[in-house]
Amino acid sequence: MKMKHVQVCRKTGHLQYRRRVPQAAKGLVGKSEFNKILGRTQEEALGNYGQVHKEVEHIVSLAKHGVEGLSPHEQDQRLRSPLKS
């Protein structure tokens, strides 16, 4: 099964989620690429993929569209909190 944004790490052989941060979101997100290890096997990666992809989609959406009723500081906190894990 092919998963979007998933590659094999050359150093470790782990499956990882790699996705470029859209240009419009780079300043807010604070990095140029999302990169998260999904697991050692395809089964592990498949089990973790949905949550990781959902988090990244949420961050990209917040960065592009913002959140009504929140100050820029609050928006910044919401964008960065999922990135700390």
N, C-alpha and C positions, 0 to 999 in steps of 0.2 A: 504494500500500500504506500502511495506517495503522499507525504504531508508537505504542505506549502511552508517555506522558510526553514526547512530542516536539512541539516548537513551533518556529515561525519567529521568530527574534529580530527585533524591530521596527527596531532600529538598524542591524544589519549584514546582515540577510537570511539569515544562517546558520541551519541547523537545530540545535537544542539540546535536550538532555535536561534537563527540569525536573521535579522531583518534590519534594513536601513531605516533610520528615523527620517521621516519626510522633512524636507527643507523648512517648511513652515513651522515645524515643531522643534527643531534642533535647539533653538535658544531657550525654550521653556523646559525641555527634557534634560538638557545639559550633556548630551552625548550624541554621537553620530550613528550608533548602531545598538540595537537590542541584542543581547547575547545571553542565553541561559541554557545550561545543561539539562536535557530532558531525561537521560538515562543511558544505561550501558547496552540495553537490548531494545529491539523494536517494540516489544510489548510494553516495557517501561516508558519509552518515549511516547507511544500512543496513549498511554494512561495519563501522562502529564501534559500532553500537547494542548488539549482543549482549554485547560485553565490558563496556561501561559499565553496562548493566542488570544484568549478573551481579555486578559489583563493588558496586553500590548494594544489591542484594538481600542480598549477603553482609554488608555493613555493618549493614543494618537487622536482620538475623537475629542478629548478634553483640550489637547493642545491646539487643535485646529479650530474648534468652535467655542471654547471656553464654557463657563458655567454661569448662567444668569444668577445674579444676586450674591455672588462671591467677589470679594476684593481680589486684586491681583496677587496679593500675598497668600490668601487662602487657596486660590487656584494653583499657585506654585506648590504649596504643600501637598495638595491632592495629587498633583502630577508626580511628585518625587517620592511619595510614600510607598507606592507599589514597587518602585525601582530599588528600594533598599533591601528587599528580600533576596 
